[in-house]
Amino acid sequence: MGLKGYEKAALFLIALGEDVASEVLKSLDPVTVKTLTLQMKRFRRVTKKDLEEVIKEAAGIIERDEIPVSGPDFIKNLLPRGLGEERAREVMEIISEESPFELFEGTDPKALAAVLRNEHPQIIAMALSLMEPEKAAKVLNLFPDKLKGEVASRIAVMERIPEEGIEELREILKGRIRISTVTSPLRAGRIRELKGTKALADILNYCDKVTEEIVFQKIEEQDIDLADEIRENMFTFEDFITLDDRSIQLILKEVSTDDLAIALKTATEALKEKIFKNMSQRAVQILKDEMEAKGPVRVSDIQKAQKNIASVARRLEKEGRIIISKGGEGVVV
């Protein structure tokens, strides 16, 4: 099935068994432990082919085509041995907080769209908010135009998803499409906090242009400020690193040196270099002198300058002078 790095590592630990795997985890950093255990949790059955890909030398001990693996039980027994009770509890809590995404993992977007399109827009909005943005975008793209706007406007104002909502989705999907069989790990009363404008912006970054326009038309009818906030989350100053040189040059012509000098204060070195290479040597020197002359700058002023520049990029895109990449598509000028 084309296993990748952490998938291979997770299968390797599972094949080693709890005793050996727990000793291995002792020597790993917390981030790696978290990543590996999250991956192990996703496995239900491991095929012979998969194990041979990871540990060819162990192929001789595999006697069946498939080996049942109880991911959650394995992790529950494994972590305390390798990390101790307290650290194991912390890792399990992190896994629990992230696992609502598993509800839709491995499910075809077309199947999801077919099932969800007949549900109430609020239910659909909740479902899309629990998906990875790219998958949510694929589902949203498949809805009728009217439904796209209704669902998106609800995502934009959503602040939380209670456990009951996740369980309601399980009941709706049960028996109609293949979903994760893991019982919802959210504890009773647990609520998934959500910033709707950011969630919708992340989804729209992967949507096609038609869907994006329909969504903004609907939201602007209700609240122009809300639409502006979503746009700000869709393309930020940090995203300039994804633009082509010509687009950056067009943007730089319309921003002030003062805003640029302030905005670059917290920029990454990679972003600074991308900006500098699209300026003349003289202009770069003037900009660097300006940045040095300003000294310390308040974070709020930096954020304001970055928003000003990002708004220029969004305006140029609206005017059709540049096209900002969405969802990994190429940039066209």
HELIX and SHEET records of a PDB file:
HELIX    1   1 GLY A    5  LEU A   16  1                                  12    
HELIX    2   2 GLU A   18  LYS A   26  1                                   9    
HELIX    3   3 PRO A   30  ARG A   42  1                                  13    
HELIX    4   4 LYS A   48  VAL A   54  1                                   7    
HELIX    5   5 LYS A   56  ILE A   61  5                                   6    
HELIX    6   6 GLY A   71  LEU A   83  1                                  13    
HELIX    7   7 GLU A   85  GLU A   98  1                                  14    
HELIX    8   8 SER A   99  PHE A  104  5                                   6    
HELIX    9   9 PRO A  109  LEU A  116  1                                   8    
HELIX   10  10 PRO A  121  LEU A  130  1                                  10    
HELIX   11  11 PRO A  133  ASN A  141  1                                   9    
HELIX   12  12 ASP A  145  ALA A  156  1                                  12    
HELIX   13  13 GLU A  163  LEU A  173  1                                  11    
HELIX   14  14 GLY A  196  LEU A  204  1                                   9    
HELIX   15  15 LYS A  209  GLN A  222  1                                  14    
HELIX   16  16 ILE A  224  MET A  234  1                                  11    
HELIX   17  17 PHE A  237  THR A  242  5                                   6    
HELIX   18  18 ASP A  245  LEU A  252  1                                   8    
HELIX   19  19 THR A  257  ALA A  263  1                                   7    
HELIX   20  20 LEU A  264  THR A  266  5                                   3    
HELIX   21  21 GLU A  269  PHE A  276  1                                   8    
HELIX   22  22 GLN A  281  LYS A  294  1                                  14    
HELIX   23  23 VAL A  299  LYS A  318  1                                  20    
SHEET    1   A 2 ARG A  45  THR A  47  0                                        
SHEET    2   A 2 GLU A  66  PRO A  68 -1                                        
SHEET    1   B 2 ARG A 160  PRO A 162  0                                        
SHEET    2   B 2 ILE A 191  GLU A 193 -1                                        
END                                                                             
